Amino acid sequence: MKPAKELSAELDDVQAMLASGFSRLASSQFWLLTLVPGEEAAARAWLRKVRKYVESASKVLSTPPSASTFTETVAIAFSFSGLVQLGMVEEADHPFPTPFRTGMGHRLRERLLRDTARNSWIWDDIGDDGRQAVHVLVMQWWDSALPHLPTMTAPRHNDGFKVRVVTGPPHYFSGTKMKEPFGFRDGVSQPMVRGLSERVAKAAGPIPVDPKFVADRMVEPGEFLLGYRNEYDQLSYVPDLVGWSPLASSRKEHRFGFNGSYLAVRQIFQDVGAFRQIDAGCPVVSAYGKPKWSERLMGRYENGAPLSWQGPAHPSSDLEADAFRYRVEDADGFGCPRGAHIRRVNPRDAQGHDVESGIRTSKLHRLLRRGRPYGDPYLGQGIFFIACNADLERQFEFIHQRWIRNPRFAKFEDQDDPILGGSRAFSAAGTPIGESIKLSSFTTTLGGGYFLLPGLRALDFITA
């Protein structure tokens, strides 16, 4: 068995967004860039200028959260079609995995993901059906309190790109707490990455929950970074490029993709008006009384507390709000309905034959989320969803196909995710016969793609 790499020794090569969601930087923009044929040299020149704003994981982990010097950062990722247009050639012995090569925009992935018709999509990673092909994704975050605009120069047409931008206005933040457009506290249930999260947790002080709940969330780094030990106790697969020199790496065995991650990205419009209509006339105003229908659909109270919450006030931390299991506490869904959004995207211990096997199973399908709410005067508001994973098929695609869009999840007959799904019914336990309502389609996907977030040495290689 190959020895596992030590993540702590490689943090200078890992892009910072894998270590932090930059919650203190409330403003964000996502640049969806299409390379203009014949102008790749200009595009590379612009990317080299932007490269100086891309911080490493070691930098963000060594900077105190309140540090006034950390006011702006950038991350850069590439679709497979973008790498090809930039002249990158994959090694025959170590090619990129099929989902990344074919792209989320491919019709095969549409069927595999159980997507509804993609008539509303305006961009993807391959340019299928006349949509904009996004070759480069530049993600930008900055402190909204800055007295000046961020210093990164915006891309222009003469920089070798066709440009689309999605903006995340800062009003979705209250301090460092983020709410998505439906009004719910977001980003609560994040996995903890071994080798990254322990450092963050130690800096935050004593852990406020039973250690077993910390263990439930702790996931091996190979689930998110390429080349590290994963939950199967194997090294996650690393692709390679022709011309990649071992001298570009600190270790000769490092292939091009080492220290990188795959991003599953979707721009999701949220119909806030339709969602709020399901609570029309609801008399419940107490956060810890009987939950509203919107809260039962989501599976949490709006402030992020679980529907099983018994505390007298708000949870003191995300860890405390996430310290629960389903199998023993709420197997039948009398607290959090079995088809609720949070049970579908993270079933915790409910999918195995006992608690331990359920936790092990869920860790095989976790996502590290780095998305932000966006607001657009033409396209409305929603979530620019970004999920980091090392295995697109086993993580993002499995969750989307088998849990989110599965009409028989949790032994239902014809239901899917009440937030990301279609217009099927939604059932909630609580009476002898239960309750159900007919749903509208509250969300619409406007675009999506798979991108490689390379390590910093690999990023320099691409843009050289």
C-alpha positions in Angstrom: 0.0 0.0 0.0 1.3 3.4 -0.9 2.1 5.7 2.0 -0.4 8.5 2.6 0.7 12.0 1.9 0.8 14.4 4.8 -1.6 17.2 4.1 0.1 19.5 6.6 3.3 19.4 4.5 1.4 20.5 1.4 -0.8 23.3 2.5 1.3 25.9 0.6 0.2 24.2 -2.6 -3.5 23.9 -1.8 -5.9 26.7 -2.9 -7.3 28.5 0.1 -11.0 27.8 -0.6 -10.5 24.2 0.3 -9.6 25.4 3.9 -12.1 28.2 4.3 -15.5 29.5 3.0 -14.3 33.1 3.7 -17.3 33.9 5.9 -15.8 37.2 6.9 -15.6 38.3 3.3 -19.3 39.0 2.6 -19.0 40.2 -1.0 -18.4 37.8 -3.9 -18.4 37.5 -7.6 -18.1 34.5 -9.9 -16.6 35.1 -13.3 -17.8 32.6 -16.0 -15.2 32.9 -18.7 -15.2 31.6 -22.3 -11.9 31.4 -24.1 -11.9 33.2 -27.5 -10.2 30.9 -30.1 -6.8 32.3 -31.1 -6.5 34.6 -28.0 -5.3 32.0 -25.5 -2.1 33.9 -24.9 -4.0 37.0 -23.8 -6.1 34.8 -21.5 -3.0 33.3 -19.9 -1.5 36.7 -19.4 -4.7 37.9 -17.6 -4.8 34.7 -15.4 -1.1 35.3 -14.5 -2.0 38.8 -13.2 -4.9 37.3 -11.2 -2.8 34.5 -9.8 -1.2 36.8 -7.2 -4.6 37.1 -5.5 -4.9 33.3 -5.1 -4.0 32.5 -1.5 -2.8 29.1 -0.2 -4.5 27.1 2.5 -1.5 27.6 4.8 -2.0 31.4 4.5 -5.6 31.4 5.4 -5.1 28.9 8.2 -2.3 31.0 9.7 -4.3 34.3 9.5 -6.6 35.1 12.5 -10.2 35.4 11.4 -10.3 39.0 12.5 -7.1 40.0 10.7 -7.6 43.2 8.7 -4.9 42.3 6.3 -7.0 39.4 4.8 -9.5 41.5 2.8 -9.6 39.9 -0.7 -8.9 36.5 -2.2 -9.5 34.6 -5.5 -9.7 30.9 -6.6 -9.3 29.7 -10.2 -10.7 26.5 -11.7 -10.9 25.0 -15.2 -13.4 22.8 -17.1 -12.0 20.0 -19.2 -12.9 21.8 -22.4 -11.0 24.8 -21.0 -7.9 22.8 -20.3 -8.0 21.4 -23.8 -8.3 24.8 -25.4 -5.4 26.0 -23.4 -3.3 23.2 -24.9 -3.3 20.8 -22.0 -3.1 17.1 -23.0 -3.9 14.3 -20.5 -1.5 11.4 -20.0 -2.9 8.2 -21.5 -1.9 6.2 -18.4 -3.5 8.7 -16.0 -6.5 10.4 -17.8 -9.1 12.6 -16.2 -12.2 10.7 -14.9 -15.2 10.3 -17.2 -17.6 12.8 -15.6 -15.0 15.6 -15.8 -14.1 14.7 -19.3 -17.6 14.5 -20.6 -18.9 17.5 -18.6 -22.0 18.1 -16.6 -23.5 19.7 -19.7 -23.4 16.5 -21.7 -26.8 14.8 -22.3 -25.5 11.6 -20.7 -24.9 13.5 -17.4 -28.4 15.0 -17.8 -30.0 11.5 -17.7 -27.6 10.2 -15.0 -28.4 13.1 -12.7 -32.1 12.8 -13.3 -32.3 16.4 -14.3 -35.4 18.0 -15.6 -35.2 19.3 -19.2 -32.4 21.8 -19.4 -34.2 24.4 -21.5 -33.6 27.1 -18.9 -29.8 26.5 -18.8 -27.8 29.5 -20.2 -24.3 28.1 -19.6 -22.5 24.8 -19.0 -19.0 23.4 -19.2 -19.1 22.2 -22.9 -21.4 24.6 -24.7 -24.1 22.0 -25.4 -27.3 23.0 -27.3 -25.9 26.5 -28.0 -25.3 27.4 -24.4 -22.2 29.4 -23.3 -19.3 27.1 -22.7 -17.5 28.1 -19.5 -13.8 27.3 -19.7 -12.5 29.1 -16.7 -14.2 29.8 -13.4 -12.7 32.7 -11.3 -14.2 33.0 -7.8 -13.6 36.2 -6.0 -14.4 37.2 -2.4 -13.7 40.5 -0.6 -14.5 42.5 2.5 -17.6 44.6 1.8 -16.4 47.1 4.4 -13.4 48.0 2.2 -13.4 51.7 1.3 -12.5 50.8 -2.3 -13.3 48.2 -4.9 -11.3 45.0 -4.9 -8.0 45.3 -6.6 -8.4 42.4 -9.0 -8.8 43.7 -12.5 -12.0 42.5 -14.1 -11.6 40.4 -17.2 -12.5 42.1 -20.5 -13.0 40.9 -24.1 -9.5 41.9 -25.1 -8.1 39.7 -22.3 -9.1 36.7 -24.4 -12.5 35.9 -22.9 -16.2 36.3 -23.3 -17.4 37.2 -19.8 -20.5 36.4 -17.7 -20.5 37.5 -14.0 -22.7 36.3 -11.1 -22.6 38.6 -8.1 -23.2 37.7 -4.5 -24.3 40.9 -2.6 -23.3 41.2 1.0 -26.8 41.6 2.4 -27.2 37.9 2.7 -24.7 38.0 5.7 -25.3 39.0 9.3 -21.8 39.2 10.7 -20.2 36.0 9.5 -23.5 34.1 9.4 -25.0 33.5 5.9 -28.6 33.1 4.9 -29.8 31.8 1.6 -32.6 33.7 -0.3 -35.4 31.5 1.2 -34.3 33.0 4.6 -32.6 30.0 6.2 -29.3 30.0 7.9 -26.9 28.2 5.4 -23.6 26.3 5.7 -24.4 24.6 9.0 -23.8 21.0 8.2 -20.3 21.0 6.7 -17.9 18.1 7.0 -14.6 18.6 8.9 -11.6 17.7 6.8 -8.9 15.8 8.7 -5.7 17.8 8.5 -7.5 21.1 7.9 -10.4 21.4 10.3 -8.6 20.4 13.5 -6.5 23.6 13.2 -9.6 25.7 12.8 -11.4 23.9 15.7 -8.4 24.4 18.0 -8.3 28.1 17.2 -12.0 28.4 18.0 -11.7 27.1 21.5 -13.3 24.2 23.4 -15.7 21.9 21.4 -19.2 22.6 22.7 -20.7 19.1 21.9 -20.2 15.4 22.6 -17.0 14.3 20.8 -19.0 11.6 18.9 -20.7 14.3 16.9 -17.3 15.7 15.9 -16.3 12.2 14.8 -19.5 12.0 12.8 -18.4 15.0 10.8 -14.6 14.2 10.5 -13.9 13.0 7.0 -10.5 11.9 5.5 -8.9 14.5 3.2 -8.9 12.2 0.2 -12.7 12.7 -0.1 -12.0 16.3 -1.2 -8.3 16.5 -2.3 -6.7 14.4 -4.9 -3.8 12.2 -3.8 -4.8 11.6 -0.1 -6.2 8.8 2.0 -10.0 8.6 1.6 -12.8 6.9 3.5 -12.0 3.6 1.7 -8.4 3.9 3.1 -7.1 4.4 -0.4 -5.4 7.3 -2.1 -7.8 9.3 -4.2 -7.0 9.0 -7.9 -4.8 11.7 -9.4 -4.8 12.6 -13.2 -1.7 13.7 -15.1 -0.8 16.0 -18.0 1.7 15.6 -20.8 4.7 17.8 -20.1 4.0 18.1 -16.4 7.5 18.0 -14.8 8.1 16.4 -11.5 10.5 19.3 -10.9 7.4 21.5 -10.6 6.5 19.6 -7.5 8.3 19.1 -4.2 8.1 15.3 -4.6 8.8 13.3 -7.8 5.8 11.1 -7.6 3.3 14.0 -7.6 1.2 14.0 -10.7 -0.4 17.1 -12.1 -3.8 16.8 -10.2 -2.2 16.3 -6.8 -3.6 18.8 -4.2 -6.5 19.7 -6.5 -10.2 19.1 -6.2 -13.2 18.7 -8.5 -15.9 21.3 -8.3 -19.5 20.6 -9.1 -21.0 24.0 -9.8 -24.6 25.0 -10.4 -26.4 28.4 -10.7 -29.8 27.9 -9.1 -32.6 30.4 -9.3 -34.9 30.4 -6.2 -38.6 31.4 -6.5 -38.8 33.1 -3.1 -42.4 34.2 -3.6 -43.7 30.7 -4.4 -41.8 29.3 -1.5 -43.2 31.8 1.0 -46.7 31.0 -0.2 -46.7 27.6 1.5 -46.6 29.4 4.9 -49.4 31.9 3.9 -51.8 32.2 6.8 -49.6 30.1 9.1 -50.1 31.4 12.7 -46.8 30.0 14.0 -44.2 32.6 14.9 -42.2 30.9 17.6 -38.9 29.5 16.4 -39.3 26.4 18.6 -43.0 25.9 18.4 -44.5 23.6 15.7 -42.4 24.2 12.6 -43.9 25.9 9.6 -44.3 24.0 6.4 -41.3 25.8 4.9 -39.2 24.6 7.9 -40.4 21.0 7.6 -39.5 21.1 3.9 -36.0 22.3 4.7 -35.6 20.1 7.8 -34.4 23.0 10.1 -35.8 26.1 11.7 -34.9 29.3 9.9 -32.1 30.1 12.3 -30.3 26.8 11.6 -31.5 24.9 14.7 -32.6 21.3 14.0 -36.3 20.6 14.3 -35.5 18.4 17.3 -33.9 21.3 19.1 -34.7 21.5 22.8 -32.4 24.3 23.9 -33.7 27.5 25.4 -31.9 29.7 22.9 -30.2 29.6 19.6 -27.4 26.9 19.2 -24.1 28.4 20.3 -22.3 27.2 17.2 -22.6 25.3 13.9 -21.3 22.2 15.7 -24.0 22.4 18.3 -26.7 22.9 15.6 -25.4 19.9 13.8 -25.0 17.5 16.8 -27.8 15.0 16.1 -28.5 11.7 14.5 -31.6 10.3 13.0 -31.7 6.5 13.7 -32.2 6.6 17.4 -33.6 10.1 17.9 -36.0 10.5 14.9 -36.1 7.3 12.8 -39.8 7.8 11.8 -39.5 11.5 10.9 -41.8 12.9 13.6 -39.2 15.7 14.1 -37.5 16.2 10.8 -39.6 14.6 8.0 -37.9 11.7 6.3 -38.1 13.4 2.9 -36.9 16.8 4.1 -34.1 18.5 2.2 -31.4 18.1 4.9 -32.2 14.3 5.3 -31.8 13.8 1.6 -28.5 15.6 1.1 -27.0 14.2 4.4 -28.8 11.1 5.8 -26.2 10.8 8.6 -26.7 7.4 10.3 -30.0 6.5 8.6 -28.7 4.6 5.6 -26.9 1.8 7.2 -28.1 -1.3 9.2 -27.0 0.4 12.4 -25.7 3.8 13.6 -22.0 3.0 13.0 -22.6 1.6 9.4 -24.8 4.6 8.7 -22.2 7.1 9.6 -19.6 5.2 7.6 -21.9 5.2 4.6 -22.7 8.9 4.8 -19.0 9.8 4.9 -18.6 8.2 1.4 -20.9 10.8 0.0 -20.1 14.1 1.7 -19.5 17.4 -0.1 -17.5 20.4 1.0 -19.7 23.4 0.0 -18.3 26.7 -1.0 -21.2 28.4 -2.7 -22.8 31.8 -2.1 -26.2 33.4 -2.6 -26.4 35.7 -5.6 -28.6 38.5 -6.7 -29.1 39.5 -10.3 -31.5 42.2 -11.6 -32.4 40.1 -14.7 -32.1 36.5 -13.4 -33.4 37.1 -9.9 -31.8 35.6 -6.8 -30.6 32.2 -5.8 -27.6 30.1 -4.9 -24.3 29.8 -6.8 -23.7 26.3 -5.6 -20.1 25.0 -5.4 -19.3 21.5 -4.0 -15.7 20.3 -3.7 -15.2 16.5 -4.1 -12.5 14.1 -5.2 -14.9 11.6 -6.9 -17.7 13.3 -8.9 -19.6 10.0 -9.5 -19.5 8.7 -5.9 -20.1 12.1 -4.3 -22.0 14.8 -6.2 -23.6 12.5 -8.8 -24.6 9.8 -6.2 -26.2 12.4 -4.0 -28.1 14.1 -6.8 -29.3 10.9 -8.4 -29.9 8.5 -5.5 -31.0 10.9 -2.8 -32.1 14.3 -4.1 -34.0 13.2 -7.2 -34.9 9.7 -6.2 -38.7 9.4 -6.0 -38.4 6.4 -3.7 -36.0 7.8 -1.2 -36.8 6.7 2.4 -39.4 4.3 0.9 -41.6 7.0 -0.5 -43.6 6.2 -3.7 -43.4 9.4 -5.8 -41.6 12.2 -4.0 -38.3 14.0 -4.5 -36.3 16.8 -2.8 -38.9 19.5 -1.8 -36.3 22.3 -2.3 -34.3 21.1 -5.4 -36.9 18.8 -6.9 -40.0 19.3 -9.0 -43.7 19.6 -8.2 -44.4 16.3 -6.5 -46.1 16.0 -3.1 -44.3 16.2 0.3 -45.3 14.2 3.3 -44.6 14.8 7.0 -45.3 12.5 9.9 -47.1 13.9 13.0 -50.6 12.6 12.9 -51.9 9.0 12.7 -52.3 9.4 8.9 -49.6 12.0 8.4 -49.9 15.3 6.4 -49.0 16.1 2.9 -49.0 19.1 0.6 -48.6 19.6 -3.2 -45.4 21.4 -4.1 -44.5 23.9 -6.7 -41.0 24.0 -8.4 -39.2 26.4 -6.0 -35.9 26.3 -7.8 -34.7 26.3 -11.4 -31.1 25.5 -12.5 -29.7 28.1 -14.9 -26.3 26.5 -15.6 -23.8 24.1 -14.3 -20.5 22.4 -14.9 -17.6 20.4 -13.5 -14.3 22.2 -12.9 -10.8 21.2 -11.7 -9.5 23.4 -8.9 -5.8 22.7 -9.3 -3.0 23.0 -6.8 -1.0 26.2 -7.0 2.0 24.6 -8.8 -0.4 23.1 -11.3 -2.1 26.5 -11.7 1.2 28.0 -12.5 1.8 25.3 -15.1 -1.5 25.9 -16.8 -1.0 29.7 -17.0 2.7 29.7 -18.0 
